Amino acid sequence: MVYSLYYRRPARVESTVVDNPSIRDPTSRSTTSGSSGVSRGIPNALSFDKIIENGTCPPCTVRDFMNYLKYIEYAAENLQFFLWYKDYCKRFDQLDGAKKALAPVWTAAQVDAETTAAQSLATSQSKSRDAAAVFGGTIFATGPKSPGSEPAGDPFATPPRSAAGDSRTDLERASVSVWEVSSVEAVSESTKGYSKAAAGAFENANLNWQPFTIQPFRDEIARIIATYIAEGSPRELNLSARERIAVLHALRNTTHPSTLTSVMKSVEESLRYQAHPNFIRWTICNGNRPRVIFARCLGVGGIIFGSVAALLLTLSRAGRGWRALAAIGWMIGFATLVAAWKGMCVVLHGMHHRHLRPWELFVKDNEGPEYELKKDSLDSTGTGNSYEDEPWVVKYEKRNIVRKIFDREVWIQEPALRQIQDTIFVQAVLSAFVVTAILTGIFVAIPRAGMF
């Protein structure tokens, strides 16, 4: 069986929300076969769902997938949000009926209405910015004025002020004061920080931040907004302005998981149809880049050696049968080159070994293989995913090229991955055999020259 790891990405389907109070976890829509649906050639044992459900062995575990997204694809926030949402749906579904009733489901009709409102708001904001640029520095400009200039807005429309000089309405003052009191008295310092960041996100979207604090998981939702949704957040998801405003509209009203369904579907589509196939292809490579380049050079060297030997034997007075000895160099050279071109070292494959990744080389012995996950990679509200300051970066750069070529190795535990590598190795050998047979036949058929 030949594994073709290329895939066809399906057309994006507009997300909808089920009008059902019961929660439907989007991650549960996998097929019974467990395959990713579009990743042709990837066996079921290495499917996206198997990896997420911890049904695979190293180097194809969730930890390895997370490390790939963090260090190679720079998109770890997608998997971090995916895992959090999956757990959030389970925890929300376990609440009693009274608590669930406080956070009603966000229906498809509400999604359409809020999306339209978000689009209108984004358009109005864009027009306001354009108008401000046109009338900047004139009496028609809005916003802060220079000292002595006329106040912004309609000079005949003076808003009513309170005794303290506050022009906000009584409802706005009451809602803000209630939230401020609750934040000071009942929320920890870290939660207050997340709440401030979430309030800033709503303010940037021109939305009033009046959370229903009695709703379940309201503080957690504030942390998620500050971590994934807000502009400039440490793990900001790739959302358009329209999507961000629509999500904030929904989260302002309820903490039901259905408010994040549209974001979740976009994240899952990216993980399932793009990141997962790329991760499997990357995992097939059993050597680091210096080792693969070294293997390619060996392959080219074997081909050159075989060609030179065939040429010398053809020009000599030796029998034509001796020219077949050049097939040894060609066979080894072409097989090594084809395998290396696909990222595999045939020597490592013979032992079913792989090189340790750079971030795995410097893990302390007493910390174990799960060190990277325990650190912060799977923490749903951890810091950003930048790794430039991690100690292994400088240490790995200081290693000389010879040491990188012969880095530490580890056995590949996942049998499905070994099977794919076996198939690639057989393909490389068969390709080398065909080319070698053709070249050998050509040189053997040449009449003896007898030049020396």
Summary of the structure (lengths in Angstrom):
residues: 452
radius of gyration: 31.0
end to end distance: 48.5
largest distance: 113.6
contacts: 1302
relative contact order: 0.13
helix: 59%
strand: 1%
